[in-house]
Amino acid sequence: MPRITRWLTERGTRAGPGPSETRFGATTPLFGWWARLALVLAWTVLGALANGGRGGLLIAVLGALIVLWCALRLRGYAGAWCLPVELVLAAALGLGQVWDGPPSAGSWAIRVASITAAAAFFEWPRRMGVAWAIAVLGVGSTVVGSVLADPSPRLVWVLVPVAVETVLAWSVFLVLRASTRAVDAAGERTARRRRAAEVSAARRNTEREYLATLHDTACTTLLMVSRGAAASDASWVRERARRDLAALLADPREEAEVKDLCVLLAAVVRESDPVVHAELPGPVLLPAPLAAAIVHGMREAIQNIRLHAGIGTARLRLTDGDPEVVVELSDAGRGFDPAAVSPHRRGIAGSIVGRMAAAGGTASVESAPGRGTVVRWTCPRECTGSGARE
């Protein structure tokens, strides 16, 4: 029972109504006004026909006024008069038992007072104090008016249903409101999980990029030194270390949104060893993450040629076509079996394939022992943006 009560009342600390509750608060007044208008109109017609004469005429006039009032509220014309008129109307309907004759469960005044009290919770969804004031005043005045009209014991069976209907209407309103709040809470939880997943993915991408950069820079330099590359001439180590440090400290957010891939690849070719014969047509503009993934992967592939291919030259070709931009680096060296490469080695898996996949493109390595190697980077045209070709 306590859990049901908490679910119905929904009293937890909340920053404000969510979208579902906001829509609920905007639509329920329309439901309340239309329901009261329709029921009052139906009961007025039946009451006027059943009573006839002067009593029927009075019911018809009063019912028409209430229907007109509901219509004015639906059209938004009530304004500042809304609350005072509702309070006076709730009191007048109940006290009307004095002239309506001996009260009964089907009398016009009791039926109209009952729907007025029940509809108050839907007509005032954001002001429960006002709704309860109208409901209590309507039920209380009905009790007083009925006692004044006919103080008999059978009044209990007439008035109890009015109170029960009012409480049931309040309970239905609470259930509906709690349902909208549950929908909003579920939406908030989903949004929080989505934001957490996006943050986690961004963190993983950042860590993956940093590890790939670390592998391409400092780790590669240390590997070259450990293999004796600096034994005869160590002058290049200082410049290489400076470049590695700059790459590790670079902030990706400072990069331009788009970059010319031809310019970046030409810079890599100029500083490369082995010699790379490049075919780089026109400017090819790519989003910065894609361009960086290709350039970093190109450096790693050239380093692999230097260390493992046993050949001093390679060929680079860029094809700016439709539906994709393709960059190929090929050599006629020793080659290798890609399936035999240890998964713990990050050169191909991390710096080339993984980095390109994270940027939205694809990379592949085709090689076989004694048949050379081809590394291919592919950017689908939809990934390059409208400025990919200039």
ZAZA-923340 format. One record per residue (C-alpha): residue number from 1; residue in three letters; chain; z, y, x. Coordinates in pm, whole numbers. Each point is the difference from the previous one (the first is absolute). Example, Ala and Ser with C-alpha at 12.3 -4.5 7.8 and 13.67 -1.06 7.14 Angstrom:
BEGIN
resi: 1	resn: ala	chain: A	up: 780	north: -450	east: 1230
resi: 2	resn: ser	chain: A	up: -66	north: 344	east: 137
END
This chain:
BEGIN
resi: 1	resn: met	chain: A	up: 0	north: 0	east: 0
resi: 2	resn: pro	chain: A	up: 76	north: 261	east: 275
resi: 3	resn: arg	chain: A	up: -343	north: -69	east: 151
resi: 4	resn: ile	chain: A	up: -168	north: 52	east: -337
resi: 5	resn: thr	chain: A	up: 194	north: 323	east: -50
resi: 6	resn: arg	chain: A	up: -102	north: 131	east: 342
resi: 7	resn: trp	chain: A	up: -362	north: -93	east: -69
resi: 8	resn: leu	chain: A	up: 7	north: 181	east: -337
resi: 9	resn: thr	chain: A	up: 171	north: 317	east: 113
resi: 10	resn: glu	chain: A	up: -166	north: 25	east: 346
resi: 11	resn: arg	chain: A	up: 263	north: 235	east: 136
resi: 12	resn: gly	chain: A	up: -73	north: -42	east: 372
resi: 13	resn: thr	chain: A	up: -63	north: 297	east: 227
resi: 14	resn: arg	chain: A	up: -365	north: 98	east: -28
resi: 15	resn: ala	chain: A	up: -200	north: 282	east: 152
resi: 16	resn: gly	chain: A	up: -176	north: 63	east: -331
resi: 17	resn: pro	chain: A	up: -215	north: -170	east: -263
resi: 18	resn: gly	chain: A	up: -288	north: -204	east: 136
resi: 19	resn: pro	chain: A	up: -355	north: 9	east: -134
resi: 20	resn: ser	chain: A	up: 58	north: -268	east: -265
resi: 21	resn: glu	chain: A	up: 317	north: 163	east: -130
resi: 22	resn: thr	chain: A	up: -172	north: 339	east: 1
resi: 23	resn: arg	chain: A	up: -282	north: -136	east: -215
resi: 24	resn: phe	chain: A	up: 259	north: -171	east: -223
resi: 25	resn: gly	chain: A	up: 183	north: 332	east: -46
resi: 26	resn: ala	chain: A	up: -326	north: 172	east: -88
resi: 27	resn: thr	chain: A	up: -122	north: -255	east: -255
resi: 28	resn: thr	chain: A	up: 316	north: -108	east: -184
resi: 29	resn: pro	chain: A	up: 45	north: 337	east: -180
resi: 30	resn: leu	chain: A	up: -346	north: -49	east: -151
resi: 31	resn: phe	chain: A	up: 102	north: -347	east: -114
resi: 32	resn: gly	chain: A	up: 323	north: 132	east: -153
resi: 33	resn: trp	chain: A	up: -170	north: 285	east: -186
resi: 34	resn: trp	chain: A	up: -285	north: -214	east: -131
resi: 35	resn: ala	chain: A	up: 241	north: -276	east: -107
resi: 36	resn: arg	chain: A	up: 224	north: 244	east: -186
resi: 37	resn: leu	chain: A	up: -295	north: 176	east: -161
resi: 38	resn: ala	chain: A	up: -155	north: -326	east: -121
resi: 39	resn: leu	chain: A	up: 327	north: -148	east: -132
resi: 40	resn: val	chain: A	up: 117	north: 321	east: -168
resi: 41	resn: leu	chain: A	up: -340	north: 36	east: -164
resi: 42	resn: ala	chain: A	up: 11	north: -358	east: -128
resi: 43	resn: trp	chain: A	up: 358	north: 27	east: -128
resi: 44	resn: thr	chain: A	up: -73	north: 337	east: -159
resi: 45	resn: val	chain: A	up: -291	north: -139	east: -197
resi: 46	resn: leu	chain: A	up: 204	north: -303	east: -111
resi: 47	resn: gly	chain: A	up: 308	north: 212	east: -78
resi: 48	resn: ala	chain: A	up: -193	north: 255	east: -203
resi: 49	resn: leu	chain: A	up: -169	north: -274	east: -203
resi: 50	resn: ala	chain: A	up: 323	north: -195	east: -51
resi: 51	resn: asn	chain: A	up: 215	north: 294	east: -110
resi: 52	resn: gly	chain: A	up: -254	north: 205	east: -197
resi: 53	resn: gly	chain: A	up: 90	north: 321	east: -177
resi: 54	resn: arg	chain: A	up: 200	north: 269	east: 174
resi: 55	resn: gly	chain: A	up: 148	north: -239	east: 258
resi: 56	resn: gly	chain: A	up: -342	north: -129	east: 98
resi: 57	resn: leu	chain: A	up: -134	north: 355	east: 35
resi: 58	resn: leu	chain: A	up: 291	north: 98	east: 223
resi: 59	resn: ile	chain: A	up: -56	north: -306	east: 222
resi: 60	resn: ala	chain: A	up: -371	north: 82	east: 21
resi: 61	resn: val	chain: A	up: 68	north: 361	east: 106
resi: 62	resn: leu	chain: A	up: 266	north: -91	east: 257
resi: 63	resn: gly	chain: A	up: -209	north: -288	east: 136
resi: 64	resn: ala	chain: A	up: -304	north: 227	east: 34
resi: 65	resn: leu	chain: A	up: 208	north: 254	east: 194
resi: 66	resn: ile	chain: A	up: 125	north: -269	east: 239
resi: 67	resn: val	chain: A	up: -353	north: -136	east: 49
resi: 68	resn: leu	chain: A	up: -122	north: 356	east: 68
resi: 69	resn: trp	chain: A	up: 280	north: 46	east: 254
resi: 70	resn: cys	chain: A	up: -98	north: -323	east: 179
resi: 71	resn: ala	chain: A	up: -361	north: 116	east: 5
resi: 72	resn: leu	chain: A	up: 103	north: 333	east: 151
resi: 73	resn: arg	chain: A	up: 191	north: -182	east: 272
resi: 74	resn: leu	chain: A	up: -301	north: -220	east: 71
resi: 75	resn: arg	chain: A	up: -215	north: 311	east: 38
resi: 76	resn: gly	chain: A	up: 260	north: 159	east: 230
resi: 77	resn: tyr	chain: A	up: 78	north: 291	east: -233
resi: 78	resn: ala	chain: A	up: 375	north: -64	east: -38
resi: 79	resn: gly	chain: A	up: 102	north: 186	east: 316
resi: 80	resn: ala	chain: A	up: 354	north: 137	east: 19
resi: 81	resn: trp	chain: A	up: 64	north: -91	east: -365
resi: 82	resn: cys	chain: A	up: -28	north: -370	east: 68
resi: 83	resn: leu	chain: A	up: 363	north: -90	east: 77
resi: 84	resn: pro	chain: A	up: 170	north: 223	east: -262
resi: 85	resn: val	chain: A	up: -233	north: -122	east: -274
resi: 86	resn: glu	chain: A	up: 55	north: -365	east: 97
resi: 87	resn: leu	chain: A	up: 378	north: 42	east: -12
resi: 88	resn: val	chain: A	up: -11	north: 177	east: -338
resi: 89	resn: leu	chain: A	up: -242	north: -260	east: -133
resi: 90	resn: ala	chain: A	up: 219	north: -291	east: 115
resi: 91	resn: ala	chain: A	up: 304	north: 152	east: -172
resi: 92	resn: ala	chain: A	up: -186	north: 99	east: -317
resi: 93	resn: leu	chain: A	up: -154	north: -344	east: -53
resi: 94	resn: gly	chain: A	up: 337	north: -173	east: 11
resi: 95	resn: leu	chain: A	up: 176	north: 252	east: -218
resi: 96	resn: gly	chain: A	up: -291	north: -23	east: -243
resi: 97	resn: gln	chain: A	up: 165	north: -309	east: -145
resi: 98	resn: val	chain: A	up: 197	north: 241	east: -218
resi: 99	resn: trp	chain: A	up: -309	north: 89	east: -204
resi: 100	resn: asp	chain: A	up: -194	north: -324	east: 65
resi: 101	resn: gly	chain: A	up: 232	north: -196	east: -222
resi: 102	resn: pro	chain: A	up: 202	north: -315	east: 74
resi: 103	resn: pro	chain: A	up: -96	north: -121	east: 349
resi: 104	resn: ser	chain: A	up: -181	north: -327	east: 47
resi: 105	resn: ala	chain: A	up: -171	north: -174	east: 290
resi: 106	resn: gly	chain: A	up: -336	north: 111	east: -135
resi: 107	resn: ser	chain: A	up: 78	north: 361	east: -94
resi: 108	resn: trp	chain: A	up: -237	north: 259	east: 147
resi: 109	resn: ala	chain: A	up: 264	north: 211	east: 175
resi: 110	resn: ile	chain: A	up: 160	north: -297	east: 179
resi: 111	resn: arg	chain: A	up: -338	north: -138	east: 112
resi: 112	resn: val	chain: A	up: -117	north: 337	east: 135
resi: 113	resn: ala	chain: A	up: 337	north: 66	east: 168
resi: 114	resn: ser	chain: A	up: -18	north: -345	east: 159
resi: 115	resn: ile	chain: A	up: -348	north: 50	east: 152
resi: 116	resn: thr	chain: A	up: 98	north: 350	east: 115
resi: 117	resn: ala	chain: A	up: 299	north: -141	east: 191
resi: 118	resn: ala	chain: A	up: -194	north: -296	east: 139
resi: 119	resn: ala	chain: A	up: -304	north: 205	east: 108
resi: 120	resn: ala	chain: A	up: 216	north: 259	east: 180
resi: 121	resn: phe	chain: A	up: 28	north: -222	east: 312
resi: 122	resn: phe	chain: A	up: -379	north: -18	east: 31
resi: 123	resn: glu	chain: A	up: -59	north: 364	east: -89
resi: 124	resn: trp	chain: A	up: 248	north: 122	east: 266
resi: 125	resn: pro	chain: A	up: -40	north: -257	east: 283
resi: 126	resn: arg	chain: A	up: 110	north: 239	east: 275
resi: 127	resn: arg	chain: A	up: 297	north: 144	east: -192
resi: 128	resn: met	chain: A	up: 218	north: -285	east: -118
resi: 129	resn: gly	chain: A	up: 282	north: 239	east: -86
resi: 130	resn: val	chain: A	up: -223	north: 177	east: -253
resi: 131	resn: ala	chain: A	up: -126	north: -331	east: -137
resi: 132	resn: trp	chain: A	up: 354	north: -127	east: -51
resi: 133	resn: ala	chain: A	up: 104	north: 331	east: -162
resi: 134	resn: ile	chain: A	up: -282	north: -32	east: -256
resi: 135	resn: ala	chain: A	up: 71	north: -370	east: -58
resi: 136	resn: val	chain: A	up: 377	north: 43	east: -42
resi: 137	resn: leu	chain: A	up: -45	north: 305	east: -219
resi: 138	resn: gly	chain: A	up: -253	north: -185	east: -217
resi: 139	resn: val	chain: A	up: 213	north: -313	east: -40
resi: 140	resn: gly	chain: A	up: 323	north: 200	east: -45
resi: 141	resn: ser	chain: A	up: -146	north: 232	east: -262
resi: 142	resn: thr	chain: A	up: -142	north: -304	east: -179
resi: 143	resn: val	chain: A	up: 348	north: -151	east: -14
resi: 144	resn: val	chain: A	up: 153	north: 325	east: -125
resi: 145	resn: gly	chain: A	up: -273	north: 60	east: -257
resi: 146	resn: ser	chain: A	up: 21	north: -357	east: -129
resi: 147	resn: val	chain: A	up: 378	north: 18	east: -36
resi: 148	resn: leu	chain: A	up: -26	north: 326	east: -189
resi: 149	resn: ala	chain: A	up: -266	north: -144	east: -228
resi: 150	resn: asp	chain: A	up: 165	north: -338	east: -72
resi: 151	resn: pro	chain: A	up: 321	north: -99	east: 190
resi: 152	resn: ser	chain: A	up: -16	north: -371	east: -81
resi: 153	resn: pro	chain: A	up: 65	north: -304	east: 227
resi: 154	resn: arg	chain: A	up: -364	north: -103	east: -17
resi: 155	resn: leu	chain: A	up: -83	north: 300	east: 221
resi: 156	resn: val	chain: A	up: 77	north: -218	east: 302
resi: 157	resn: trp	chain: A	up: -301	north: -219	east: -71
resi: 158	resn: val	chain: A	up: -216	north: 309	east: -44
resi: 159	resn: leu	chain: A	up: 108	north: 195	east: 310
resi: 160	resn: val	chain: A	up: 49	north: -279	east: 255
resi: 161	resn: pro	chain: A	up: -375	north: -72	east: 20
resi: 162	resn: val	chain: A	up: -62	north: 368	east: 80
resi: 163	resn: ala	chain: A	up: 240	north: -15	east: 296
resi: 164	resn: val	chain: A	up: -140	north: -336	east: 113
resi: 165	resn: glu	chain: A	up: -359	north: 130	east: -13
resi: 166	resn: thr	chain: A	up: 102	north: 302	east: 210
resi: 167	resn: val	chain: A	up: 165	north: -217	east: 266
resi: 168	resn: leu	chain: A	up: -294	north: -240	east: 4
resi: 169	resn: ala	chain: A	up: -244	north: 290	east: 46
resi: 170	resn: trp	chain: A	up: 211	north: 123	east: 295
resi: 171	resn: ser	chain: A	up: 5	north: -351	east: 150
resi: 172	resn: val	chain: A	up: -377	north: -36	east: -32
resi: 173	resn: phe	chain: A	up: -45	north: 337	east: 167
resi: 174	resn: leu	chain: A	up: 227	north: -104	east: 290
resi: 175	resn: val	chain: A	up: -185	north: -328	east: 46
resi: 176	resn: leu	chain: A	up: -337	north: 178	east: 11
resi: 177	resn: arg	chain: A	up: 127	north: 266	east: 237
resi: 178	resn: ala	chain: A	up: 159	north: -260	east: 226
resi: 179	resn: ser	chain: A	up: -329	north: -189	east: 5
resi: 180	resn: thr	chain: A	up: -189	north: 308	east: 120
resi: 181	resn: arg	chain: A	up: 267	north: 60	east: 265
resi: 182	resn: ala	chain: A	up: -32	north: -361	east: 112
resi: 183	resn: val	chain: A	up: -377	north: 48	east: 34
resi: 184	resn: asp	chain: A	up: 57	north: 316	east: 205
resi: 185	resn: ala	chain: A	up: 257	north: -177	east: 217
resi: 186	resn: ala	chain: A	up: -242	north: -287	east: 62
resi: 187	resn: gly	chain: A	up: -269	north: 252	east: 91
resi: 188	resn: glu	chain: A	up: 236	north: 175	east: 240
resi: 189	resn: arg	chain: A	up: 91	north: -330	east: 165
resi: 190	resn: thr	chain: A	up: -367	north: -88	east: 35
resi: 191	resn: ala	chain: A	up: -75	north: 343	east: 148
resi: 192	resn: arg	chain: A	up: 290	north: -35	east: 244
resi: 193	resn: arg	chain: A	up: -120	north: -344	east: 107
resi: 194	resn: arg	chain: A	up: -353	north: 132	east: 41
resi: 195	resn: arg	chain: A	up: 122	north: 295	east: 209
resi: 196	resn: ala	chain: A	up: 215	north: -233	east: 210
resi: 197	resn: ala	chain: A	up: -298	north: -232	east: 51
resi: 198	resn: glu	chain: A	up: -220	north: 294	east: 100
resi: 199	resn: val	chain: A	up: 261	north: 125	east: 246
resi: 200	resn: ser	chain: A	up: 42	north: -350	east: 140
resi: 201	resn: ala	chain: A	up: -377	north: -43	east: 33
resi: 202	resn: ala	chain: A	up: -31	north: 338	east: 169
resi: 203	resn: arg	chain: A	up: 281	north: -92	east: 238
resi: 204	resn: arg	chain: A	up: -165	north: -333	east: 81
resi: 205	resn: asn	chain: A	up: -334	north: 171	east: 57
resi: 206	resn: thr	chain: A	up: 166	north: 252	east: 230
resi: 207	resn: glu	chain: A	up: 176	north: -272	east: 194
resi: 208	resn: arg	chain: A	up: -320	north: -205	east: 22
resi: 209	resn: glu	chain: A	up: -196	north: 303	east: 122
resi: 210	resn: tyr	chain: A	up: 267	north: 85	east: 256
resi: 211	resn: leu	chain: A	up: 9	north: -358	east: 132
resi: 212	resn: ala	chain: A	up: -379	north: -6	east: 22
resi: 213	resn: thr	chain: A	up: 0	north: 334	east: 185
resi: 214	resn: leu	chain: A	up: 273	north: -124	east: 231
resi: 215	resn: his	chain: A	up: -208	north: -311	east: 73
resi: 216	resn: asp	chain: A	up: -315	north: 204	east: 63
resi: 217	resn: thr	chain: A	up: 171	north: 250	east: 230
resi: 218	resn: ala	chain: A	up: 315	north: -74	east: 196
resi: 219	resn: cys	chain: A	up: -13	north: -379	east: -26
resi: 220	resn: thr	chain: A	up: -362	north: -12	east: 111
resi: 221	resn: thr	chain: A	up: 66	north: 237	east: 291
resi: 222	resn: leu	chain: A	up: 297	north: -208	east: 114
resi: 223	resn: leu	chain: A	up: -212	north: -316	east: -28
resi: 224	resn: met	chain: A	up: -270	north: 155	east: 218
resi: 225	resn: val	chain: A	up: 257	north: 107	east: 260
resi: 226	resn: ser	chain: A	up: 159	north: -346	east: 0
resi: 227	resn: arg	chain: A	up: -342	north: -155	east: 68
resi: 228	resn: gly	chain: A	up: -48	north: 218	east: 306
resi: 229	resn: ala	chain: A	up: -233	north: 261	east: -142
resi: 230	resn: ala	chain: A	up: 194	north: 272	east: 186
resi: 231	resn: ala	chain: A	up: 26	north: -186	east: 329
resi: 232	resn: ser	chain: A	up: -292	north: 180	east: 166
resi: 233	resn: asp	chain: A	up: -1	north: 326	east: -197
resi: 234	resn: ala	chain: A	up: 298	north: 114	east: -206
resi: 235	resn: ser	chain: A	up: -131	north: 352	east: -69
resi: 236	resn: trp	chain: A	up: -109	north: -94	east: -352
resi: 237	resn: val	chain: A	up: 346	north: -124	east: -103
resi: 238	resn: arg	chain: A	up: 149	north: 348	east: -43
resi: 239	resn: glu	chain: A	up: -285	north: 123	east: -219
resi: 240	resn: arg	chain: A	up: 5	north: -322	east: -200
resi: 241	resn: ala	chain: A	up: 377	north: 24	east: -52
resi: 242	resn: arg	chain: A	up: -36	north: 361	east: -115
resi: 243	resn: arg	chain: A	up: -264	north: -101	east: -253
resi: 244	resn: asp	chain: A	up: 210	north: -295	east: -120
resi: 245	resn: leu	chain: A	up: 305	north: 222	east: -50
resi: 246	resn: ala	chain: A	up: -205	north: 256	east: -195
resi: 247	resn: ala	chain: A	up: -132	north: -276	east: -227
resi: 248	resn: leu	chain: A	up: 349	north: -138	east: -64
resi: 249	resn: leu	chain: A	up: 145	north: 344	east: -81
resi: 250	resn: ala	chain: A	up: -291	north: 112	east: -221
resi: 251	resn: asp	chain: A	up: 87	north: 72	east: -364
resi: 252	resn: pro	chain: A	up: -264	north: -156	east: -231
resi: 253	resn: arg	chain: A	up: 68	north: 271	east: -259
resi: 254	resn: glu	chain: A	up: -143	north: 261	east: 237
resi: 255	resn: glu	chain: A	up: -342	north: -165	east: 1
resi: 256	resn: ala	chain: A	up: -289	north: 159	east: -186
resi: 257	resn: glu	chain: A	up: -99	north: -153	east: -330
resi: 258	resn: val	chain: A	up: -344	north: -99	east: 131
resi: 259	resn: lys	chain: A	up: -136	north: -55	east: 349
resi: 260	resn: asp	chain: A	up: -340	north: -49	east: 159
resi: 261	resn: leu	chain: A	up: -5	north: -365	east: 107
resi: 262	resn: cys	chain: A	up: -290	north: 58	east: 243
resi: 263	resn: val	chain: A	up: 197	north: 261	east: 195
resi: 264	resn: leu	chain: A	up: 306	north: -225	east: 21
resi: 265	resn: leu	chain: A	up: -199	north: -305	east: 111
resi: 266	resn: ala	chain: A	up: -192	north: 206	east: 257
resi: 267	resn: ala	chain: A	up: 334	north: 102	east: 156
resi: 268	resn: val	chain: A	up: 107	north: -365	east: 19
resi: 269	resn: val	chain: A	up: -332	north: -98	east: 161
resi: 270	resn: arg	chain: A	up: 26	north: 273	east: 265
resi: 271	resn: glu	chain: A	up: 338	north: -122	east: 126
resi: 272	resn: ser	chain: A	up: -66	north: -372	east: -39
resi: 273	resn: asp	chain: A	up: -23	north: -261	east: 271
resi: 274	resn: pro	chain: A	up: -217	north: -213	east: -37
resi: 275	resn: val	chain: A	up: -307	north: 215	east: -65
resi: 276	resn: val	chain: A	up: -89	north: 19	east: -370
resi: 277	resn: his	chain: A	up: -356	north: 82	east: -109
resi: 278	resn: ala	chain: A	up: 38	north: 181	east: -329
resi: 279	resn: glu	chain: A	up: -233	north: 72	east: -292
resi: 280	resn: leu	chain: A	up: 174	north: 272	east: -201
resi: 281	resn: pro	chain: A	up: -224	north: 173	east: -257
resi: 282	resn: gly	chain: A	up: 77	north: 335	east: -162
resi: 283	resn: pro	chain: A	up: 353	north: 106	east: -106
resi: 284	resn: val	chain: A	up: 176	north: -261	east: -215
resi: 285	resn: leu	chain: A	up: 307	north: 138	east: -174
resi: 286	resn: leu	chain: A	up: 279	north: -239	east: -93
resi: 287	resn: pro	chain: A	up: 353	north: 41	east: -135
resi: 288	resn: ala	chain: A	up: 237	north: 39	east: 294
resi: 289	resn: pro	chain: A	up: 183	north: -336	east: -52
resi: 290	resn: leu	chain: A	up: -330	north: -194	east: 5
resi: 291	resn: ala	chain: A	up: -131	north: 186	east: 302
resi: 292	resn: ala	chain: A	up: 326	north: -54	east: 188
resi: 293	resn: ala	chain: A	up: 2	north: -372	east: -85
resi: 294	resn: ile	chain: A	up: -353	north: -43	east: 140
resi: 295	resn: val	chain: A	up: 68	north: 204	east: 314
resi: 296	resn: his	chain: A	up: 327	north: -177	east: 82
resi: 297	resn: gly	chain: A	up: -160	north: -337	east: -70
resi: 298	resn: met	chain: A	up: -298	north: 96	east: 219
resi: 299	resn: arg	chain: A	up: 231	north: 80	east: 291
resi: 300	resn: glu	chain: A	up: 170	north: -338	east: -40
resi: 301	resn: ala	chain: A	up: -335	north: -184	east: -17
resi: 302	resn: ile	chain: A	up: -129	north: 178	east: 314
resi: 303	resn: gln	chain: A	up: 322	north: -85	east: 180
resi: 304	resn: asn	chain: A	up: -46	north: -365	east: -98
resi: 305	resn: ile	chain: A	up: -353	north: 8	east: 146
resi: 306	resn: arg	chain: A	up: 137	north: 143	east: 324
resi: 307	resn: leu	chain: A	up: 274	north: -262	east: 28
resi: 308	resn: his	chain: A	up: -165	north: -314	east: -136
resi: 309	resn: ala	chain: A	up: -380	north: 22	east: -40
resi: 310	resn: gly	chain: A	up: -88	north: -8	east: 369
resi: 311	resn: ile	chain: A	up: -282	north: 251	east: -53
resi: 312	resn: gly	chain: A	up: -35	north: 368	east: 80
resi: 313	resn: thr	chain: A	up: -203	north: 125	east: -296
resi: 314	resn: ala	chain: A	up: 14	north: 2	east: -380
resi: 315	resn: arg	chain: A	up: -202	north: 143	east: -286
resi: 316	resn: leu	chain: A	up: 125	north: 224	east: -280
resi: 317	resn: arg	chain: A	up: -205	north: 64	east: -314
resi: 318	resn: leu	chain: A	up: 90	north: 208	east: -306
resi: 319	resn: thr	chain: A	up: -199	north: -46	east: -321
resi: 320	resn: asp	chain: A	up: 52	north: 265	east: -268
resi: 321	resn: gly	chain: A	up: -158	north: -169	east: -299
resi: 322	resn: asp	chain: A	up: 45	north: -76	east: -365
resi: 323	resn: pro	chain: A	up: 223	north: -155	east: -126
resi: 324	resn: glu	chain: A	up: 209	north: 1	east: 319
resi: 325	resn: val	chain: A	up: 56	north: 143	east: 345
resi: 326	resn: val	chain: A	up: -3	north: -269	east: 271
resi: 327	resn: val	chain: A	up: 114	north: 25	east: 363
resi: 328	resn: glu	chain: A	up: -76	north: -289	east: 238
resi: 329	resn: leu	chain: A	up: 116	north: -56	east: 357
resi: 330	resn: ser	chain: A	up: -167	north: -297	east: 170
resi: 331	resn: asp	chain: A	up: 2	north: -154	east: 344
resi: 332	resn: ala	chain: A	up: -168	north: -299	east: 165
resi: 333	resn: gly	chain: A	up: 310	north: -116	east: 182
resi: 334	resn: arg	chain: A	up: 195	north: -324	east: 8
resi: 335	resn: gly	chain: A	up: 93	north: 4	east: -362
resi: 336	resn: phe	chain: A	up: 292	north: -192	east: -152
resi: 337	resn: asp	chain: A	up: 111	north: -196	east: -303
resi: 338	resn: pro	chain: A	up: 167	north: 246	east: -245
resi: 339	resn: ala	chain: A	up: 179	north: -289	east: -175
resi: 340	resn: ala	chain: A	up: 171	north: -94	east: 326
resi: 341	resn: val	chain: A	up: 161	north: 344	east: 50
resi: 342	resn: ser	chain: A	up: 379	north: -14	east: -37
resi: 343	resn: pro	chain: A	up: 126	north: 172	east: -317
resi: 344	resn: his	chain: A	up: 264	north: 174	east: 214
resi: 345	resn: arg	chain: A	up: -268	north: 201	east: 181
resi: 346	resn: arg	chain: A	up: -56	north: 330	east: -178
resi: 347	resn: gly	chain: A	up: -326	north: 112	east: 160
resi: 348	resn: ile	chain: A	up: -244	north: -133	east: -258
resi: 349	resn: ala	chain: A	up: 234	north: -66	east: -294
resi: 350	resn: gly	chain: A	up: 192	north: 328	east: 20
resi: 351	resn: ser	chain: A	up: -199	north: 262	east: 186
resi: 352	resn: ile	chain: A	up: -344	north: -91	east: -140
resi: 353	resn: val	chain: A	up: 11	north: -203	east: -323
resi: 354	resn: gly	chain: A	up: 341	north: 100	east: -139
resi: 355	resn: arg	chain: A	up: -33	north: 369	east: 79
resi: 356	resn: met	chain: A	up: -342	north: 22	east: -165
resi: 357	resn: ala	chain: A	up: 118	north: -186	east: -311
resi: 358	resn: ala	chain: A	up: 294	north: 241	east: -35
resi: 359	resn: ala	chain: A	up: -243	north: 295	east: 11
resi: 360	resn: gly	chain: A	up: -221	north: -145	east: -277
resi: 361	resn: gly	chain: A	up: -282	north: -157	east: 200
resi: 362	resn: thr	chain: A	up: -65	north: -336	east: 158
resi: 363	resn: ala	chain: A	up: -37	north: -126	east: 357
resi: 364	resn: ser	chain: A	up: -122	north: -334	east: 131
resi: 365	resn: val	chain: A	up: -39	north: -170	east: 337
resi: 366	resn: glu	chain: A	up: -285	north: -248	east: 61
resi: 367	resn: ser	chain: A	up: 5	north: -191	east: 326
resi: 368	resn: ala	chain: A	up: -44	north: -341	east: 160
resi: 369	resn: pro	chain: A	up: 49	north: -125	east: 358
resi: 370	resn: gly	chain: A	up: -300	north: 97	east: 213
resi: 371	resn: arg	chain: A	up: -169	north: 197	east: -283
resi: 372	resn: gly	chain: A	up: 158	north: 343	east: 28
resi: 373	resn: thr	chain: A	up: 195	north: 196	east: -263
resi: 374	resn: val	chain: A	up: -85	north: 234	east: -287
resi: 375	resn: val	chain: A	up: 271	north: 217	east: -159
resi: 376	resn: arg	chain: A	up: -105	north: 160	east: -328
resi: 377	resn: trp	chain: A	up: 174	north: 277	east: -200
resi: 378	resn: thr	chain: A	up: -121	north: 61	east: -355
resi: 379	resn: cys	chain: A	up: 81	north: 294	east: -230
resi: 380	resn: pro	chain: A	up: -126	north: -31	east: -361
resi: 381	resn: arg	chain: A	up: -165	north: 321	east: -116
resi: 382	resn: glu	chain: A	up: 263	north: 53	east: -272
resi: 383	resn: cys	chain: A	up: 271	north: 5	east: 270
resi: 384	resn: thr	chain: A	up: -174	north: 271	east: 204
resi: 385	resn: gly	chain: A	up: 5	north: 272	east: -266
resi: 386	resn: ser	chain: A	up: -276	north: 239	east: -92
resi: 387	resn: gly	chain: A	up: -16	north: 149	east: 345
resi: 388	resn: ala	chain: A	up: -68	north: -322	east: 186
resi: 389	resn: arg	chain: A	up: -358	north: 97	east: 75
resi: 390	resn: glu	chain: A	up: -108	north: 347	east: 101
END
